[in-house]
Amino acid sequence: MEFKLEEAMEILGRTPGTLQSLLGDLPGDWIMNNEGADSWSPFDVLGHLIHAEEEDWIPRARIILEHGQSRPFDPFNRTAMFEKSKGRSTAELLEVFKFLRQKNLESLRQMKLNREKLNMKGTHPALGQVRLEQLLATWVVHDLSHIAQITRVMCRQYDAEVGPWKAYLPILSK
């Protein structure tokens, strides 16, 4: 499917509401449990999404638009949320994410992106040359993949409880 900025922004704009619906007012076990060692809970994923709103998508888009390939992106700490989210509630994180996403979508609108700008290139510290359009498409897929991760982690909380129906639930067999 071809990348379409307006459709991408529509999906990005829905993520805060989706997360509110999935996680708002749930008991702590649903929010804090994960899939075992080195895995993330829904709370961790939410913190990670907030950190990406602050340090990844719009800052990197600005680097591409202002510096092109001459200035590499700053490295992104994928696990910064473990420290940054300590002591915060899920309700607070949901509100922060909603606010940051609205702000970032407005920043994206103000960039007045066209085909020429979307084709501009930047330098990722590990991946090398990337286009702005690829960064924005990755933002959408990043959101959707973390929504899938959250729902998978939540499903796994009832892994044993579903009994023989597990045979019909591929999400529990992966």
N, C-alpha and C positions, 0 to 999 in steps of 0.2 A: 504494500500500500504506500502510496506517495505521501510524504510529510505535508501536512496542511497546518499552518500556524494557528489559525482560528480553532480548528478541531483540537489541536494539542492543548491550547489554552482552556478550552471547554472541559477537557478531561482533568487538567491540573486544577481547575477551579472546583471540581467535584470532590477531590480527595479529602479536604477538611470535613465535609459533611458525611462522607462515607466513614471516616474514622470516628466521628462523633457517634454515628449510628452503631458502629461495631463495638466501641469501647466505652462510651459514656455511661456512667453509673453502674458499671459492672463490678462485682466483688473482686477483691485483690487477687484471688487465685487465678481468675481468668486473665488478668492483666500482667501478673508478675511471673507466672510459670513459663518455662521454655521447653525445649525438646531435649535437654541434657547438656552435657559439657560443651562449652564453646558455641552455644546457640543463643539466640536472642528471644526475649519475651516480647509481647506486644508493647509493653512499656518501653523497652529498649529500642524497638523499631521506631516508635513515636519520637523518642529523643534523637535518634539518628536522622529522621526526616527533618526535624527542627534544625539540627546542626547543618544539614545540607542546604536548607533555606538561607542560613546565615553565611555559609562559607563556600558554597559550591556553585549553584546554577547561575544566579545573577552576577556574582563577582567574576566568574569565568567568562560570561557573555560580555561583560564590560571590558575585560582584558582583551578579548578578541577584537571588539569594536575599536578600542583605543590604541592597541599595540600590535595587533595581528600576531604574527609568529615571533616577533622580536622579544617578547617577554613570556616565558613559560608560565603556566598556571602555578599558583601556590599549591604545594601538596595538601591533600585532604586527609584528615585523620578520621577514618571510618568508625572508630570506636570512641571518639571524644564524648559521646553521650553518656557513657558510664559515669564519668565525673560530673558532667554538666547537668545531668538530670537528678542527681542525688538530692533527696529531701523535698522534691517537688511532687505534687499530686498529678494524677492522670488528668483531672479536670483542668488544672493549670497548663499542662503541656498541650492539651487539645486547644485551649484558647490561644496560647502562644503560636502554635502551628497555624491556626486559622488566620491570625493577624499577619504573620510573616508571609503566608501564601498570598493573601490579598495584596499586601504591599509589593511583593515580587511580581505578581501578575500586572499590577499597575506600572511597575518599572519596565516590564517587558513591553507593554503597550506604548510607553513613552519612547522606546527605542525606535519606533516606526520602522520595523524590519521589512525589507523587501528582498527579492531574490538575490540581488547583489550582496546585501549584508549577510543573508543566510549562508551564502557561499564563502564568506570570509573564513580564513583559517587561523587557528591558534595552535599552541604547543602544549600538549599534555605531558607531565613529567615522566609518565611510564609508557604511554601509548604513542607519543610523537604527534604528528600532524593530525588535527581534527578540524572539522568545519563547524560553524555555529549551528547550522541545522542539525548536525549529528548530536551536539550537546543538548539541544532542546528536545529532540526525539528521545534521547537517553533519559532526560528528566521525566518524561511521560512513562516510559517503560520502568524506570526506577520506582515511581509511585505505584504502578500496577503490580510490580513484582513484590513490593513490600506489603501491599494489601493482601496479595496471595499468601505471603509468608505469615502474616498475622492470622489469617483464617486457617492456614494449615496448623499452626501452633495451637490455636484454639481447638481445632478438631482433635488433635492428639491428646487433649486433656480427657477425652472420653474413649481413648483407644481400647482399653480393656472392657469398658462398660457396654460397648455395642454388641459384644458377644459374636455370634456367628455372622451377623450382618457385615462384619469387617470384610468378608469376601466380596461384598458389593460396593465397598468404599475405597477406591484406589488411593485416595488422599492419605489413608492410614497405612498403606503398604509401601510407601516410598521411604 
